[in-house]
């Protein structure tokens, strides 16, 4: 009979492999055998968080802290999850407690500085973090957040030294080195040294450990288009419970979804849910698998009335764990575009907004961004171009062939015509206009990004690709080969 500690270790291994339900079962068994097992509560909380069961997740993460109140590391885990959910005030308090317990814990200091930066306190955050980033043994996290703050404050030169020193360390894990190269690229870009920036971004992308299977994804899109004909789609049952609460924001990553979400979340009747994993869990249930990889939309004959109704009920229950009171809750999980026919049958009264942006700017922004999720297509130009083309092809099929309605938001127009475009966004989801949506950057519930949507709307990201001139010609050629106007 395994001990509680052995059960916890087994559960961690399953969690690392993406076998969530099996990991959850073992964590629960460990807790049943030893209710005060702080490690098992923490592991269970993280696993539940990843499948979208948020109240239970927070309950177990908070229990792990209560059971081990002098552990700064447990507070950092709790605060990181809170931060990812946009609970910045709660995360700030937890990081502050962790720093009080251990003033030398770089993870706590960097986490607190990131929160302060996301709340607009860039100067104070930099003052807090600079000593940790300057230490000879500074962690990659401390140096990376220090670089972000320096860029946000227009002091990129100040961030370069620690980043360049850290990246020379021979013992660095490749993923740490990759993260630092991304930050060095951003620092050089802020300094106007675009050739050096391009070289740093190239180094970061070469270090990505997983290559995107372009052929497999294209075949998946082909199968979806062939299977989901208008005739087959018409035979898929519509959920009788017509909830208009969910707002799905879809589009290519880095096409303005976070900005659109923040505009909506600034409305007093709306809540920004962030990148929710609910649909991913629904697809895993429909496929009877525990994988965390991108799953295809099942063909229409395999989506019965009970599947639609149960999926909608599951989604709405999970949405209540995100927010109980708002009339609209956003979900901007990038891969939701794959599942729009199912989403529309689940929520025929729901809302879909599609974000669009110049294709070269979109792909460049993906290629220069350090993603935390499995967006493996973003790390080389050929994969980016292929994914962009497949995304456009599938969205055309959903909207033009199947007639699924999506409100288009063009990033460049939103920047140029902020108020009328914002009004259109808000009215498209069935709520009245509120001027607070123009002050999205003042919203107290923020994205955990230091710079992404904390400033008033600005045009600095429009035509960003022009700064790199001929260095981006391989990307443009890749897009043209895919039939994209670039």
C-alpha positions in Angstrom: 0.0 0.0 0.0 1.7 3.3 -1.1 2.2 5.9 1.6 0.7 9.4 1.2 4.1 10.8 0.2 4.4 8.1 -2.5 0.9 8.8 -3.7 1.7 12.5 -4.0 4.9 11.7 -6.0 3.0 9.5 -8.4 0.3 12.1 -8.8 3.0 14.7 -9.6 4.5 12.5 -12.3 1.0 12.0 -13.9 0.3 15.7 -13.7 3.6 16.4 -15.5 2.5 14.0 -18.3 -0.8 15.8 -18.6 -2.9 13.0 -17.2 -5.0 15.3 -15.1 -7.8 13.1 -13.9 -5.5 10.3 -12.8 -3.3 12.8 -11.0 -6.4 14.4 -9.3 -7.5 10.9 -8.2 -4.1 10.2 -6.6 -3.8 13.6 -5.0 -7.3 13.0 -3.5 -6.3 9.6 -2.2 -3.2 11.1 -0.6 -5.3 13.7 1.2 -7.8 11.1 2.3 -5.0 9.1 3.9 -3.3 12.2 5.3 -5.6 15.2 5.4 -2.8 17.6 6.5 -0.6 16.8 3.5 0.3 20.2 2.3 2.1 18.9 -0.8 -0.9 17.0 -1.9 -3.3 19.9 -1.4 -0.9 22.1 -3.5 -0.7 19.6 -6.3 -4.4 19.0 -6.3 -5.0 22.7 -6.4 -2.8 23.2 -9.4 -4.3 20.3 -11.3 -7.9 21.5 -10.6 -6.9 25.0 -11.7 -5.7 23.7 -15.0 -9.0 22.0 -15.8 -11.0 25.1 -14.8 -12.4 24.0 -11.4 -11.4 27.3 -9.8 -13.2 27.4 -6.4 -11.9 23.9 -5.5 -8.4 24.8 -6.8 -8.1 27.9 -4.7 -9.5 26.1 -1.7 -6.7 23.5 -1.8 -4.0 26.0 -2.6 -5.0 28.1 0.4 -5.1 25.0 2.5 -1.6 24.2 1.6 -0.6 27.6 2.8 -2.5 27.3 6.0 -0.9 23.9 6.7 2.6 25.3 6.0 2.2 29.0 6.9 6.0 29.7 7.1 6.6 28.5 3.5 7.3 31.4 1.2 7.3 29.0 -1.8 3.7 27.9 -1.2 2.6 31.5 -1.1 4.4 32.1 -4.4 2.5 29.2 -6.0 -0.8 30.6 -4.7 0.1 34.1 -5.8 1.2 33.0 -9.3 -2.2 31.3 -9.9 -4.0 34.3 -8.6 -1.9 36.5 -10.9 -2.7 34.3 -13.9 -6.4 34.7 -13.1 -6.2 38.5 -13.0 -6.6 38.6 -9.2 -3.8 41.1 -8.9 -4.7 42.5 -5.5 -4.9 39.1 -3.9 -1.7 38.0 -5.6 0.0 41.1 -4.5 -0.8 40.4 -0.9 0.4 36.8 -1.1 3.7 37.9 -2.8 4.2 40.5 -0.1 3.8 37.9 2.6 6.3 35.6 0.8 8.8 38.5 0.6 8.3 39.2 4.3 9.0 35.5 5.1 12.1 35.3 2.8 13.6 38.6 1.6 16.1 36.6 -0.6 13.5 34.6 -2.5 13.8 36.0 -6.0 10.6 34.3 -7.2 8.6 36.3 -4.6 10.4 39.6 -5.3 10.0 39.2 -9.0 6.4 38.2 -8.7 5.6 41.2 -6.5 7.5 43.5 -8.9 5.5 42.1 -11.9 2.2 42.8 -10.0 3.3 46.3 -9.2 4.2 46.9 -12.8 0.9 45.6 -14.0 -0.8 48.0 -11.6 1.2 50.9 -13.1 3.7 51.2 -10.2 6.8 50.8 -12.5 9.2 53.0 -10.6 8.5 51.3 -7.2 8.6 47.9 -8.8 12.0 48.6 -10.4 13.4 49.9 -7.1 12.3 46.7 -5.4 13.7 44.4 -8.0 16.9 46.1 -9.1 19.0 44.8 -6.2 18.0 41.2 -6.8 18.6 41.6 -10.6 22.0 43.0 -10.0 23.2 40.2 -7.8 25.8 37.8 -9.3 23.5 34.9 -8.5 20.3 36.6 -9.8 17.7 34.2 -11.1 16.4 34.3 -14.7 12.9 35.3 -13.4 14.3 38.3 -11.6 16.4 39.4 -14.6 13.5 38.9 -17.0 11.0 40.9 -15.0 13.7 43.6 -14.5 14.1 43.8 -18.2 10.3 44.1 -18.7 10.2 47.0 -16.2 13.1 48.8 -17.9 11.4 48.6 -21.3 8.1 49.9 -19.8 10.0 52.8 -18.2 12.0 53.7 -21.3 15.3 52.6 -19.6 16.2 49.6 -21.8 19.9 50.3 -21.4 19.6 49.7 -17.7 18.0 46.3 -18.3 20.7 45.1 -20.8 23.6 44.6 -18.4 21.9 42.1 -16.0 20.3 40.2 -18.9 23.6 39.9 -20.9 25.5 38.8 -17.8 22.9 36.2 -16.9 22.7 34.7 -20.4 26.4 34.0 -20.3 26.0 31.6 -17.4 27.0 28.1 -18.8 24.7 26.2 -16.4 21.5 27.9 -17.6 18.6 25.6 -18.7 17.8 26.1 -22.4 14.3 27.4 -21.5 15.9 30.0 -19.2 18.2 31.0 -22.0 15.3 31.2 -24.4 13.4 33.5 -22.0 16.4 35.8 -21.7 16.9 36.0 -25.4 13.3 37.1 -25.8 13.8 39.8 -23.2 17.1 40.9 -24.8 15.3 41.2 -28.1 12.7 43.5 -26.6 15.4 45.6 -24.9 17.3 46.0 -28.2 14.0 46.8 -30.0 13.2 49.5 -27.4 16.7 51.0 -28.1 16.0 51.0 -31.9 18.8 48.4 -32.5 16.6 46.3 -34.8 19.3 44.0 -36.2 20.5 43.1 -32.8 16.9 42.6 -31.7 16.1 40.3 -34.6 19.2 38.2 -33.9 18.2 37.9 -30.2 14.6 36.8 -31.2 16.1 34.4 -33.7 18.2 32.8 -31.0 15.2 32.6 -28.6 13.1 30.8 -31.3 15.8 28.4 -32.2 15.9 27.2 -28.6 12.2 26.2 -28.5 12.2 22.5 -27.7 9.1 21.5 -29.7 8.5 21.8 -33.5 5.0 22.3 -34.8 3.6 19.5 -37.0 2.3 21.6 -39.9 1.1 18.6 -41.9 -0.8 17.1 -39.0 -2.6 20.4 -38.1 -3.4 21.0 -41.8 -4.9 17.6 -42.1 -7.0 18.2 -38.9 -8.4 21.4 -40.4 -9.1 19.6 -43.7 -11.1 16.9 -41.8 -13.0 19.5 -39.9 -14.0 21.4 -43.0 -15.0 18.2 -44.8 -17.0 16.8 -41.8 -18.7 20.0 -40.8 -20.7 20.7 -44.0 -23.8 22.9 -43.7 -26.0 19.7 -43.9 -24.1 17.9 -41.2 -24.1 21.1 -39.0 -27.8 21.5 -39.4 -28.4 18.0 -37.8 -26.4 18.9 -34.6 -28.8 19.7 -31.8 -28.9 23.1 -30.2 -28.8 23.4 -26.5 -32.3 24.3 -25.1 -30.8 26.5 -22.4 -30.0 29.7 -24.3 -27.5 31.4 -22.0 -26.1 34.7 -23.4 -23.5 35.0 -20.6 -20.4 33.6 -22.4 -18.4 35.9 -24.7 -15.8 34.1 -26.8 -12.9 36.2 -28.1 -11.2 34.3 -30.9 -8.5 35.1 -33.4 -4.8 34.6 -34.0 -2.7 35.1 -30.8 -1.3 38.6 -30.5 -4.1 40.0 -32.7 -5.7 42.2 -30.0 -7.7 39.8 -27.9 -6.3 41.0 -24.6 -7.2 44.6 -25.5 -10.7 43.7 -26.5 -11.2 41.7 -23.3 -10.0 44.6 -21.2 -12.4 47.0 -22.9 -15.3 44.6 -22.2 -14.1 43.9 -18.6 -14.1 47.6 -17.9 -17.9 47.6 -18.3 -19.7 47.4 -14.9 -21.9 44.4 -16.1 -19.0 42.4 -17.5 -16.1 40.3 -16.3 -12.8 39.4 -18.0 -12.2 35.7 -17.5 -8.9 35.5 -19.4 -7.7 32.3 -21.2 -10.1 29.8 -19.7 -9.4 26.1 -20.0 -13.0 25.0 -19.9 -13.5 24.2 -23.6 -10.3 22.3 -23.6 -11.6 20.1 -20.8 -14.9 19.6 -22.6 -13.1 18.4 -25.7 -11.0 16.0 -23.6 -14.3 14.6 -22.2 -15.8 14.2 -25.7 -12.7 12.3 -26.8 -12.4 10.4 -23.6 -8.8 11.4 -23.1 -6.7 13.2 -20.6 -4.2 14.7 -23.1 -3.3 18.4 -22.9 -2.5 18.6 -26.7 -4.7 20.4 -29.2 -7.7 18.1 -29.9 -9.8 18.1 -33.0 -13.5 18.9 -33.1 -15.3 15.6 -33.3 -17.4 15.0 -36.5 -21.1 15.9 -36.2 -22.4 12.3 -35.9 -20.4 12.0 -32.7 -21.9 15.2 -31.1 -25.3 14.1 -29.8 -27.9 16.2 -28.0 -26.7 15.0 -24.6 -23.1 16.0 -25.5 -24.2 19.5 -26.4 -26.5 19.9 -23.3 -24.0 18.4 -20.9 -21.1 20.4 -22.3 -23.1 23.7 -22.0 -24.0 22.9 -18.4 -20.4 22.0 -17.5 -19.2 25.3 -19.1 -21.8 27.4 -17.3 -20.9 25.7 -13.9 -17.2 26.4 -14.5 -18.0 30.0 -15.5 -19.8 30.6 -12.2 -16.5 29.7 -10.5 -14.9 32.5 -12.5 -17.5 35.0 -11.6 -21.0 34.7 -10.0 -22.6 38.0 -10.8 -21.6 39.5 -14.2 -24.0 39.5 -17.1 -21.2 38.7 -19.5 -17.9 36.8 -18.9 -15.2 36.6 -21.5 -13.1 33.6 -22.6 -10.2 34.3 -24.9 -8.5 30.9 -25.0 -6.7 31.0 -28.4 -7.7 27.6 -29.7 -11.4 28.1 -29.2 -11.6 29.1 -32.9 -11.3 25.3 -33.6 -14.6 24.6 -31.8 -16.9 27.3 -33.0 -19.7 25.0 -34.3 -19.8 23.2 -31.0 -19.7 26.5 -29.1 -22.5 27.9 -31.2 -24.7 24.8 -30.6 -23.9 25.0 -26.9 -24.7 28.8 -26.7 -26.8 29.9 -29.7 -27.5 33.2 -27.7 -23.8 33.6 -26.8 -21.4 36.0 -28.4 -18.3 35.6 -30.6 -15.8 38.3 -31.3 -13.1 37.8 -33.9 -9.9 39.8 -33.6 -7.9 40.5 -36.8 -4.7 42.3 -37.4 -2.2 42.8 -40.2 -0.8 39.3 -41.0 2.9 40.3 -40.9 2.4 42.3 -37.6 0.5 39.4 -36.2 3.1 36.8 -37.0 6.0 39.0 -36.0 4.3 39.7 -32.6 3.9 35.9 -32.1 7.5 35.2 -33.1 8.8 37.8 -30.6 6.6 36.8 -27.7 7.6 34.3 -25.0 4.4 32.2 -24.8 3.8 30.1 -21.7 1.2 27.8 -23.5 1.7 25.1 -26.1 1.6 27.4 -29.1 4.4 25.6 -30.9 3.6 27.1 -34.3 4.9 30.5 -33.2 8.7 29.7 -33.3 9.5 29.6 -37.0 8.3 31.6 -40.0 7.1 28.6 -42.1 5.0 27.2 -39.2 3.6 30.6 -38.4 2.6 31.2 -42.0 1.0 27.8 -42.3 -0.9 28.2 -39.1 -2.1 31.7 -40.0 -3.4 30.4 -43.4 -5.1 27.4 -41.8 -6.7 29.6 -39.1 -8.1 32.0 -41.8 -9.3 29.1 -43.9 -11.2 27.5 -41.0 -12.7 30.8 -39.9 -13.9 31.4 -43.4 -15.6 28.0 -43.4 -17.3 28.6 -40.0 -18.5 32.1 -40.8 -19.2 32.0 -44.5 -20.2 28.4 -45.2 -21.8 27.5 -41.9 -23.0 31.1 -41.2 -21.7 31.3 -37.6 -21.9 34.9 -36.6 -18.8 36.6 -35.3 -18.3 40.3 -34.7 -15.0 41.4 -36.4 -12.6 43.7 -34.6 -9.8 45.0 -36.7 -6.9 46.0 -34.5 -5.7 48.9 -36.6 -9.2 50.4 -36.8 -9.6 50.0 -33.0 -6.4 52.0 -32.5 -7.4 54.7 -35.0 -11.1 54.9 -34.0 -11.1 54.0 -30.3 -14.5 55.2 -29.2 -16.7 54.1 -32.1 -15.0 50.7 -32.4 -15.3 50.2 -28.6 -18.9 51.1 -28.8 -19.4 48.5 -31.5 -17.6 45.8 -29.4 -19.8 46.5 -26.3 -23.1 46.7 -28.2 -22.3 43.5 -30.1 -22.5 41.5 -26.8 -25.9 43.0 -25.9 -25.0 45.5 -23.2 -25.5 49.2 -23.2 -22.5 51.5 -23.7 -20.6 52.7 -20.7 -17.8 55.3 -20.9 -15.7 53.3 -18.5 -14.8 51.1 -21.4 -12.7 53.9 -22.8 -10.7 53.9 -19.6 -9.8 50.2 -19.8 -6.2 50.9 -18.6 -7.6 52.1 -15.3 -9.4 48.8 -14.6 -8.4 47.4 -11.2 -8.7 43.8 -12.5 -5.8 43.7 -14.9 -3.9 41.3 -17.0 -0.6 40.2 -15.4 1.3 41.9 -18.2 3.5 44.8 -17.2 2.9 46.7 -20.4 0.3 45.0 -22.5 -2.9 46.9 -21.7 -2.0 49.1 -18.8 -1.5 52.2 -21.0 -4.1 54.2 -22.9 -4.5 53.1 -26.5 -1.4 53.8 -28.6 -0.3 53.2 -32.2 3.2 52.0 -31.5 2.4 48.4 -32.5 0.8 49.3 -35.8 3.1 48.5 -38.8 5.7 47.2 -36.3 7.1 45.0 -39.1 8.4 48.1 -41.0 11.1 48.5 -38.4 12.7 45.3 -39.4 12.7 45.9 -43.2 14.3 43.1 -45.3 15.1 41.0 -42.2 11.4 40.0 -42.3 11.3 39.1 -46.0 11.4 35.3 -45.2 8.3 35.7 -43.2 6.5 37.7 -45.9 7.6 35.0 -48.5 6.3 32.3 -46.3 2.9 34.0 -45.9 2.7 34.6 -49.7 3.4 30.9 -50.3 0.4 30.1 -48.2 -1.8 32.5 -50.2 -1.8 35.3 -47.6 -1.5 38.9 -48.8 1.7 40.1 -47.2 
